């Protein structure tokens, strides 16, 4: 592939970019209090925050799959009026600062919000400052990642397989479940992983909409922030390291299993 | 009464398809035409994958013109088969019966029966990607037939195969199509597929039917340049005046047939004899010509001649050497009246 020398004008910034990404991680490892690590790992607050993080990120991913896959299908397969507008609206949470997203969620689903008031008076359900609220905040931020990724997979899939299914007597719903879904499964898995990773790292929308209550809404990123604020740098480093290790391990495992598919 | 009775009108941009088709019970009809003639559009309209802009579509007495594809009982073998890549051969074939309400076991049994009929029992558990082109074609055929379609549609069923497996598959396909009790419509641009597989040919050019009939009629009496080329004949249109047909430019071709009014004249390239000078005697058609092109054609040479009429002629390499043939060479061409066929154009 390469012919002759790599130009310095490309090589130097390329190496610079790599160092820029790796150096902070090296810093984290370098500053880790390895001696007290085992003891800190088993502290109940740490375990609790980790459990909550994994639980809420997984539930948020599930919620995103249930809502996002049909939405992506609509965008990719049905020429409804306003499709372009819908597609543009979906990308808004991507560029919106998560804190603003959290405030927006409060105004919509808060006790006096657009929909929240009705939820509260009719069902007695209130989302802010609950674990369910964490899931909602994470799903709000992560959903666009899933929709965009799955829509791309659907657009790339050959729709003639769906036509073949129709000629064999399959309704549109059966075609979706028996042909379309299996064909785009790798795309959905990739979108799900991306979605889960985004949800796991979510901070701004969660702390604004759900608050920071240990055991209820305090996920790992929130715990890192709070530990750091309280002056316990070692504690913050340990929590960060755990978060890093968990996400890298799970992503690597899923990558081998799903993302390597053609 | 025909099982399929349709007039398919589909407008798409500047293109307009308007073909009338009838196919009887147990009959195989080939829709033959050049690329872009609208053959595949016609097939998609029959399957319900492209909506009709007009006309009608009746299958076994049922009006299907607006019925969605899943309720038509029309089986399709697509050009590149479109076997579901995530299902093995058996599950691909069982897909249709399952959708028709058969249980898993019954559908599997049906699928295995069809795979046996196409001789693929051993490959039932193979995924499509590990099947050869010919095997995939047979699975696709089994899948389409397993729903017991009233109308079976095949889109260029042999086009994706290499020459060797094509020969083999064509013969086998013929056997299965003859056994199919419903109507069969085959779309192809290969005249050989059409001649071997079909009982009747419908020739489509530019979205319209230009000729239809059995193979013998069409090869003997082509009505357009495309059909004439397909069956390898020189074809001209003019006015019949008894044994003579007067073409544009007052050029006259003599035939043994008698025609009056608008008429076609056709003769095979092998009927054209070439001479260095004007031949004398004998009641034949002769005219001065200029050679424009020489190409190999089997064991012979096919030459193209310019003159009052443009014709193709087949000659032996020996004759070519004797005549010192080269582009630009002036010659005399002759065709016997007995080798010229004349027939009415309308």
HADDOCK unambig.tbl for C-alpha pairs under 7 A between the chains (distance, minus, plus):
assign (segid A and resid 161 and name CA) (segid B and resid 82 and name CA) 5.88 0.50 0.50
assign (segid A and resid 161 and name CA) (segid B and resid 84 and name CA) 6.76 0.50 0.50
assign (segid A and resid 163 and name CA) (segid B and resid 49 and name CA) 6.94 0.50 0.50
assign (segid A and resid 164 and name CA) (segid B and resid 82 and name CA) 6.88 0.50 0.50
assign (segid A and resid 166 and name CA) (segid B and resid 69 and name CA) 5.69 0.50 0.50
assign (segid A and resid 166 and name CA) (segid B and resid 70 and name CA) 4.78 0.50 0.50
assign (segid A and resid 167 and name CA) (segid B and resid 47 and name CA) 6.80 0.50 0.50
assign (segid A and resid 167 and name CA) (segid B and resid 69 and name CA) 5.30 0.50 0.50
assign (segid A and resid 167 and name CA) (segid B and resid 70 and name CA) 5.29 0.50 0.50
assign (segid A and resid 167 and name CA) (segid B and resid 74 and name CA) 6.45 0.50 0.50
assign (segid A and resid 167 and name CA) (segid B and resid 75 and name CA) 6.17 0.50 0.50
assign (segid A and resid 167 and name CA) (segid B and resid 76 and name CA) 6.66 0.50 0.50
assign (segid A and resid 168 and name CA) (segid B and resid 70 and name CA) 6.35 0.50 0.50
assign (segid A and resid 168 and name CA) (segid B and resid 75 and name CA) 6.74 0.50 0.50
assign (segid A and resid 168 and name CA) (segid B and resid 96 and name CA) 4.71 0.50 0.50
assign (segid A and resid 168 and name CA) (segid B and resid 147 and name CA) 6.92 0.50 0.50
assign (segid A and resid 169 and name CA) (segid B and resid 70 and name CA) 3.88 0.50 0.50
assign (segid A and resid 169 and name CA) (segid B and resid 71 and name CA) 6.23 0.50 0.50
assign (segid A and resid 169 and name CA) (segid B and resid 96 and name CA) 6.19 0.50 0.50
assign (segid A and resid 169 and name CA) (segid B and resid 99 and name CA) 5.68 0.50 0.50
assign (segid A and resid 169 and name CA) (segid B and resid 100 and name CA) 6.61 0.50 0.50
assign (segid A and resid 170 and name CA) (segid B and resid 70 and name CA) 5.68 0.50 0.50
assign (segid A and resid 170 and name CA) (segid B and resid 99 and name CA) 5.67 0.50 0.50
assign (segid A and resid 171 and name CA) (segid B and resid 70 and name CA) 6.27 0.50 0.50
assign (segid A and resid 182 and name CA) (segid B and resid 86 and name CA) 6.79 0.50 0.50
